[in-house]
Amino acid sequence: MKESQRIKWEKQLKQGKRYHILVRGVLGWGLPLAFLYTLVMTSWNGQRLTLDGEFYVNLLTALVLFPAAGIWYGAWTWKILKMKLEQGRR
């Protein structure tokens, strides 16, 4: 493991689990995916991007589900981060 990578991971570890889950999981993964999903599904269904009721329902649904899944994603990446850091210390 490179020293710079180890320092970066240790810095993330010091920020704490909650911070990691919020920033990396909910804000960094869940929200962008919610917007991307809404745009892709709107175009996939052959609709134009109009801000009508159906678009808002899809967006609201995605803004609930994907950040909730981001909590799981953040917890999962936290576990991986800790494992990699412990392996690098050996």
Backbone as numpy.savetxt, mean C-alpha at the origin, in Angstrom:
# Nx Ny Nz CAx CAy CAz Cx Cy Cz
24.52 -8.27 2.72 23.67 -7.11 2.72 24.58 -5.87 2.72
24.21 -4.91 1.90 24.97 -3.67 1.84 24.70 -2.84 3.09
25.71 -2.12 3.50 25.59 -1.29 4.71 24.51 -0.22 4.54
24.44 0.38 3.36 23.43 1.43 3.13 22.01 0.85 3.20
21.85 -0.35 2.71 20.54 -1.00 2.77 20.16 -1.34 4.21
21.11 -1.81 4.97 20.87 -2.13 6.37 20.47 -0.88 7.15
21.16 0.22 6.90 20.84 1.48 7.59 19.43 1.95 7.22
19.08 1.82 5.96 17.75 2.21 5.51 16.67 1.37 6.21
16.89 0.07 6.29 15.92 -0.82 6.94 15.82 -0.55 8.43
16.96 -0.28 9.06 16.93 0.03 10.49 16.18 1.33 10.76
16.33 2.29 9.86 15.60 3.55 10.00 14.09 3.29 9.92
13.67 2.45 8.97 12.26 2.10 8.85 11.78 1.37 10.10
12.61 0.52 10.63 12.25 -0.23 11.83 12.06 0.70 13.03
12.90 1.73 13.14 12.80 2.69 14.24 11.51 3.52 14.15
10.99 3.71 12.95 9.77 4.50 12.79 8.56 3.77 13.37
8.66 2.48 13.49 7.62 1.71 14.14 6.67 1.00 13.19
6.00 0.02 13.73 5.10 -0.83 12.95 3.88 -0.05 12.46
3.26 0.74 13.34 2.08 1.50 12.94 2.38 2.45 11.80
3.49 3.16 11.93 3.90 4.10 10.90 4.12 3.37 9.58
4.80 2.25 9.64 5.09 1.47 8.44 3.80 1.01 7.77
2.88 0.50 8.56 1.61 0.02 8.00 0.83 1.17 7.39
0.78 2.31 8.07 0.04 3.45 7.55 0.66 4.01 6.28
1.97 4.27 6.32 2.62 4.93 5.19 2.84 3.97 4.02
3.40 2.81 4.30 3.71 1.88 3.20 2.49 1.09 2.74
1.63 0.72 3.69 0.48 -0.11 3.34 -0.72 0.67 2.87
-1.23 1.54 3.74 -2.48 2.25 3.44 -2.24 3.37 2.43
-1.30 4.27 2.72 -1.08 5.42 1.86 -0.25 5.09 0.62
0.72 4.22 0.75 1.61 3.92 -0.36 1.14 2.82 -1.29
0.26 1.96 -0.79 -0.21 0.84 -1.61 -1.73 0.91 -1.81
-2.47 1.08 -0.73 -3.93 1.01 -0.80 -4.58 2.14 -1.58
-4.22 3.38 -1.27 -4.85 4.51 -1.96 -4.50 4.59 -3.44
-3.22 4.49 -3.82 -2.92 4.52 -5.26 -3.61 3.39 -6.02
-3.66 2.21 -5.42 -4.32 1.08 -6.08 -5.82 1.31 -6.22
-6.42 1.97 -5.24 -7.85 2.27 -5.31 -8.16 3.18 -6.50
-7.35 4.22 -6.67 -7.57 5.13 -7.80 -7.28 4.44 -9.13
-6.21 3.68 -9.19 -5.86 2.96 -10.41 -6.95 1.95 -10.77
-7.42 1.21 -9.78 -8.49 0.24 -10.00 -9.74 0.92 -10.55
-10.11 2.05 -9.97 -11.31 2.76 -10.42 -11.16 3.21 -11.87
-10.00 3.74 -12.22 -9.78 4.20 -13.60 -9.79 3.03 -14.58
-9.11 1.95 -14.21 -9.04 0.78 -15.10 -10.43 0.16 -15.28
-11.16 0.00 -14.20 -12.49 -0.62 -14.30 -13.46 0.27 -15.07
-13.32 1.57 -14.94 -14.18 2.48 -15.70 -13.93 2.33 -17.19
-12.67 2.29 -17.59 -12.37 2.14 -19.01 -12.65 0.72 -19.49
-12.44 -0.28 -18.63 -12.68 -1.67 -19.00 -14.15 -1.90 -19.34
-15.02 -1.25 -18.61 -16.46 -1.40 -18.83 -16.95 -0.58 -20.02
-16.03 0.05 -20.73 -16.40 0.79 -21.92 -17.01 2.15 -21.62
-16.88 2.60 -20.40 -17.44 3.89 -20.04 -16.40 4.98 -20.25
-16.90 6.16 -20.53 -16.00 7.30 -20.55 -15.82 7.76 -19.11
-14.75 8.45 -18.87 -14.48 8.92 -17.52 -15.38 10.13 -17.23
-16.56 9.83 -16.79 -17.49 10.89 -16.39 -17.74 10.76 -14.90
-17.82 11.87 -14.26 -17.99 11.87 -12.82 -19.48 11.74 -12.48
-20.00 10.56 -12.74 -21.41 10.30 -12.46 -21.54 9.44 -11.20
-22.74 9.06 -10.89 -23.00 8.30 -9.67 -22.28 6.96 -9.63
-22.25 6.25 -10.75 -21.60 4.93 -10.77 -20.10 5.05 -10.53
-19.49 6.08 -11.10 -18.06 6.30 -10.88 -17.78 6.53 -9.40
-18.59 7.34 -8.76 -18.38 7.64 -7.35 -18.62 6.42 -6.46
-19.58 5.59 -6.83 -19.81 4.36 -6.06 -18.60 3.44 -6.17
-18.08 3.28 -7.39 -16.89 2.45 -7.59 -15.69 3.01 -6.84
-15.51 4.33 -6.91 -14.38 4.96 -6.22 -14.51 4.81 -4.71
-15.69 5.05 -4.18 -15.88 4.94 -2.74 -15.65 3.50 -2.25
-16.14 2.54 -3.02 -15.92 1.14 -2.67 -14.43 0.81 -2.66
-13.73 1.26 -3.70 -12.29 1.01 -3.80 -11.53 1.72 -2.68
-11.98 2.93 -2.30 -11.31 3.68 -1.24 -11.51 3.05 0.14
-12.46 2.17 0.25 -12.64 1.43 1.50 -11.87 0.12 1.47
-12.03 -0.63 0.38 -11.45 -1.98 0.31 -9.93 -1.99 0.18
-9.38 -1.17 -0.71 -7.94 -1.24 -0.95 -7.12 -0.72 0.22
-7.48 0.39 0.86 -6.71 0.75 2.06 -6.85 -0.28 3.19
-8.01 -0.92 3.29 -8.15 -1.99 4.28 -7.19 -3.13 3.96
-7.08 -3.47 2.69 -6.11 -4.49 2.28 -4.69 -3.97 2.47
-4.50 -2.66 2.40 -3.20 -2.06 2.63 -2.70 -2.28 4.05
-3.63 -2.40 4.98 -3.23 -2.72 6.36 -2.57 -4.08 6.39
-3.17 -5.04 5.72 -2.58 -6.38 5.64 -1.23 -6.32 4.91
-1.18 -5.60 3.79 0.05 -5.49 3.02 1.17 -4.86 3.85
0.85 -3.81 4.58 1.84 -3.16 5.43 2.35 -4.07 6.52
1.45 -4.84 7.13 1.86 -5.79 8.18 2.75 -6.89 7.59
2.41 -7.34 6.40 3.19 -8.37 5.73 4.59 -7.87 5.39
4.68 -6.64 4.83 6.00 -6.11 4.48 6.81 -5.79 5.73
6.14 -5.45 6.83 6.84 -5.23 8.11 7.51 -6.52 8.57
6.78 -7.62 8.45 7.32 -8.92 8.85 8.53 -9.28 7.99
8.43 -9.04 6.70 9.54 -9.33 5.79 10.74 -8.43 6.11
10.47 -7.16 6.40 11.53 -6.22 6.74 12.30 -6.70 7.97
11.58 -7.13 8.98 12.24 -7.61 10.19 13.04 -8.88 9.93
12.50 -9.79 9.13 13.23 -11.02 8.80 14.53 -10.70 8.06
14.45 -9.83 7.07 15.64 -9.49 6.29 16.68 -8.81 7.15
16.23 -7.96 8.04 17.17 -7.27 8.91 17.85 -8.23 9.87
17.11 -9.20 10.40 17.70 -10.19 11.28 18.68 -11.09 10.52
18.35 -11.44 9.28 19.26 -12.25 8.48 20.54 -11.49 8.16
20.40 -10.19 7.94 21.57 -9.36 7.63 22.49 -9.16 8.82
21.95 -9.27 10.02 22.76 -9.12 11.22 23.58 -10.36 11.52
23.18 -11.49 10.97 23.89 -12.76 11.24 25.15 -12.85 10.44
